[in-house]
Amino acid sequence: MRRILSFLKLFRYDLIVLLTALRHRDTPRRIKGLLALAVVYLVSPVDIIPDAVPMAGILDDMVIVPTAICGLTNMLPYHVRREAEMKAERIARYMPLLLIGASLFILLWVGLFVYGAYCLFAYILG
């Protein structure tokens, strides 16, 4: 999870541009497919260098996925990229609020899970 969050920090603008461009009808299918392959590579346990190798296993993910995101963003047609960049700027203004909301949502779910586990163990033991 930490790897994914570090990628989002480093390349969040390009990622937001690319994700908003995916909803555009003029975005080529090959870009959509290549982005799907990059995401599958990121979460897949099969890598060029296994993640079990210290530092080198994470290094290949840190190079391949951001390079793919930057390359796919540059492959977008001009008018699609321009519209996606305008939408990304509007989204980026609200990013701190979105991150706070997502954090609160995750904390709420973790709290409910812990409370549920506590009630289950109290029921079983008591």
N, C-alpha and C positions, 0 to 999 in steps of 0.2 A: 504494500500500500504506500510505503514511503517513496518507492521509486516512481509510482504514478504521480504522486503529489509534487515531487521534484520536477518531473517533466512538465506538469501543468504550470509551475512557476516560471520555468525557463522559457517556454514556448507558448504561453497562454494566448497571446495575441494572434499568432499564426494559427493556433488551434481553433480559436473562436472564429477567425475568418474562414477557415476551412469548414468548420461545422455549419456556419450560416450559409456558406456556398453550396453545401450538399442539398439544401432544401430548394435551391434554385433549379428551375426546369432545364436551363441551358448548360448545367454542369455535365460534362461527359461521364459516361458510365465507367470508363476505365479509371478515372480519378476516384470514384466511389468505391470501386473494387480494390484498388491499391490501398486506399485508406483502411478498408476492412482487413486486408492482409497485414498492414502495419499493426493494427490493434490486436489481431490474432497472434502475431509474433511477440508482442509485448506481454500478453498474458499466458502464452504457451510455455509449457515446461521444456519444450524442445528448442534449443538455441544453437547458434553457431559455436559459442563457447558456453558450456553449462554454467548455471548460476552457482553451483557448488564450488567452482574455482574462485578463491577470494579475489576481489576487485576486478579481475578480468571478466568474470561472468556478468557482472552488472555493467561493465564498461561497454560491452557490445550493444546492450539495450540502450545505453545512454548516447550511443553514436548513431545507430541505425534508425531508431524511431524518430528522433528530432530531425534527422536528415531527410527522412521520408516526408515528414510534415512540411518542412520548408520547401522541398522539391515539388510536392503536390500543390502547395499554395502558389508556387511560381508557374505551374502548368495550367492554372485556371484561365479561362478566357478573360480578356481585359474587362468587359462590361460586367461579368459575373463577379470578378474580384473587386471591382470598384464598389458595387452594391454591397458586397459582403463586408468590405472594410468600413463602409458607413454604418452598417448594422452593428459591427463589432465595436466600433467606438461608442455607440449608445449602450451596448451591453457592458463594456468595460467600466463605464461610469458607475454602474450599479453593482459591480463585482464585489466590493467589500460587504455590502448588504446581503448579497446572495451567499457569500461565504459564512457570514454570521448566522444566517437562517439555516443553512445546511448543517453547520456545527451544532446549533441548538436542536435540530431534528435528530441528529445522530446521538447526541447526549440524552435526549428523551428516550429513544429506543434502547440505549444501553441501560438507562435507569429502569425502564420497564422490564427488561430482561433480568437484571439483577434482582429486582423486587419479586418477579415471578419465580426465580430460582430459590430465593429465600423462603417464599411461601411454600414452595414444593418441598424443600428440605424440612421446614418446620412441620408440615403435615405428615411427612414420612416418619420423622423422628419423634414427633410428639403425639 
